[in-house]
Amino acid sequence: MTEVKSPEVPAPPAAVPAELTPQPGRWHRVRPYLPLVALLVAAILPYSTLQLPGIFEGPLNSPGTLQLLAICLIFGGLAAGYDLLFGRTGMLSFGHALYFAAGVYGTDILVTRAGLPLWQAALLTITGGAILAALLGAVALRTVGIAFAMVTLAFAQVGAILVARDFGGLTGGEEGLPLDVSGLPDALVGVTNTVNLYWLALAYLAVVVFVVHRVSGSPTGRVLAGLRDDERRIGVLGLDPYRYKLVAFTLAGGLAAAGGVVYCLIVGGASPHITSSELTLSLLVMVVLGGPGTRWGPVLGGILYMYLDHRLTAFGTSDAVDSLPAVLSRPLSQPLFVLGTIFILAVYFFPGGLAGLTSRLTLLRRSLRLPTPRSPR
């Protein structure tokens, strides 16, 4: 009788000793809580009387410093919203300033001209900004590439002309339109309440970052990333690229309009310069400076850009610059020259933006910790 041999079962792989298993570092355990820590620090910042000479003109809790920080926070949120188009979907729009201006002028007109309460004006303005983005996006997204960028630029130019010509006597023309604060809540009026406007700007930034992060991690966000990488592949999979791009365009426009509402309250009115295409170009620079397609890069780029844009003006007229030779003092007295030089250096040395600086430092630290190979005996 022949003996039936049972098939040999391969032995399970040996378990890796615990001491050889890589453990998550302290940074990876702390990293998920860093956004909450940063939000908490930013929220309690107005209670600090710290003086930072050369960085801010007054203490951190002074109205001038808080207003500057609030504007920086708003543009950090604007850059994060614009990155939803440029960095995460791959759409280069030159007309994003139009929806921000719609938020500023819409709030100002509804409060000052129509006499609506602030909450009604804000709700109507944000809704109107999203609808405007949906309507114009439905037309612009019929084109792609440079043609899309030019169509969005044309829409923005039309908006700038309507504002400058004081269409319907609503915008104030070249003089702008001061905000009537008589109907605003008392907590948002006056120099002493600048801290409340700062917190409002911080809340706007937090909402934009949360919305963009949730959208990017959703199935829709993964489709948007696929559109950025290869739009034809998305079409082959049976999905409609036009519909997904229109959703991103509308959402980005609504977020920009919401930023315009807060900006109108902080600066106390609307002025024609916010309708210029230069603002959209500035948003593009902010995103590239911080790192397109990253979570915190556009926020950092927007905050840093606006801070430098405001502070370099004072730097150019300082005694330190005036005391330099003319060959140095003349270019350094021009804020745009200094800002452009900083941008060129940042792009050259940090191609991935400021957000890639952390990964570069991590790789450098790991390379320094690599053990040296032992020589064979």
Secondary structure, DSSP 8 states (H G I E B T S, - for coil): -----------------GGGS----HHHHHGGGHHHHHHHHHHHGGG-----TTT-SS-TTSHHHHHHHHHHHHHHHHHHHHHHHHHHH----S-THHHHHHHHHHHHIIIIIS---HHHHHHHHHHHHHHHHHHHHHHHTTS-HHHHHHHHHHHHHHHHHHHHTTGGG-S-GGG-EE--GGGS-GGGSSGGGHHHHHHHHHHHHHHHHHHHHHHHHSHHHHHHHHHHH-HHHHHHTT--HHHHHHHHHHHHHHHHHHHHHHHHHHHTEE-GGGGSHHHHHHHHHHHHHH-TTSSSHHHHHHHHHHHHHHHHHHHHTSHHHHTS-HHHHHHHT-HHHHHHHHHHHHHHH-TT-TTHHHHHHHHHHHHHH--------
